[in-house]
Amino acid sequence: MDKKECCECGIAYSEEELFSLQVSGNAEEIDPDDAYDWYAITLGWALAKDMTAKQAHEFARHIRYHTDLG
């Protein structure tokens, strides 16, 4: 079975869904005043998930520009 991917950047939707559940879904608890840089938060999350630096930046750009999560 093929993985579903963003047609613009190729990020797998399963990674996006996991980010949504673990981070974006808890935005009010993580950043109640909306004061943090969410690109940096996304980047840190991706690195903690063992993505390479390049993959993590690509993922953070995907979340920011291709979804409503960032």
C-alpha positions as CSV (number, residue, x, y, z in Angstrom):
1,M,0.0,0.0,0.0
2,D,1.3,3.4,-0.9
3,K,1.7,6.1,1.8
4,K,-0.4,9.1,1.3
5,E,1.7,12.2,0.8
6,C,1.4,15.9,0.4
7,C,1.2,16.6,-3.3
8,E,3.5,19.7,-2.9
9,C,6.3,18.4,-0.7
10,G,5.9,14.6,-0.3
11,I,5.6,14.6,3.6
12,A,3.7,11.5,4.7
13,Y,0.3,12.2,6.2
14,S,1.0,9.8,9.0
15,E,3.7,12.1,10.4
16,E,1.4,15.1,10.0
17,E,-1.4,13.3,11.9
18,L,1.0,12.3,14.7
19,F,2.2,15.9,15.0
20,S,-1.5,17.0,15.1
21,L,-2.3,14.7,17.9
22,Q,0.8,15.2,20.0
23,V,1.5,18.9,19.5
24,S,-1.0,21.0,17.5
25,G,-3.9,19.3,19.4
26,N,-2.3,20.6,22.7
27,A,-1.5,24.1,21.4
28,E,-3.4,25.8,24.2
29,E,-1.4,23.9,26.9
30,I,2.0,24.3,25.1
31,D,1.6,27.9,24.1
32,P,-1.4,29.5,25.9
33,D,-0.4,33.0,25.0
34,D,0.6,32.2,21.4
35,A,4.0,33.6,22.1
36,Y,6.3,30.8,20.8
37,D,7.8,30.3,17.3
38,W,5.8,27.3,16.0
39,Y,8.3,26.6,13.3
40,A,10.9,26.0,16.0
41,I,8.5,23.9,18.0
42,T,7.7,21.8,14.9
43,L,11.4,21.5,14.1
44,G,12.2,20.3,17.7
45,W,9.4,17.7,17.5
46,A,10.7,16.4,14.2
47,L,14.2,16.1,15.5
48,A,13.0,14.3,18.6
49,K,11.3,11.8,16.2
50,D,14.7,10.9,14.8
51,M,14.3,12.9,11.5
52,T,17.6,14.2,10.1
53,A,18.1,17.9,10.2
54,K,17.1,18.2,6.5
55,Q,14.0,16.1,7.0
56,A,13.0,18.1,10.1
57,H,13.3,21.4,8.2
58,E,11.2,19.9,5.3
59,F,8.6,18.7,7.8
60,A,8.5,22.1,9.6
61,R,8.1,23.9,6.3
62,H,5.3,21.5,5.3
63,I,3.4,22.0,8.5
64,R,3.7,25.8,8.2
65,Y,2.9,26.2,4.5
66,H,0.9,23.2,3.5
67,T,-1.4,22.6,6.5
68,D,-3.5,24.5,9.0
69,L,-1.5,23.1,11.9
70,G,1.4,25.6,12.0
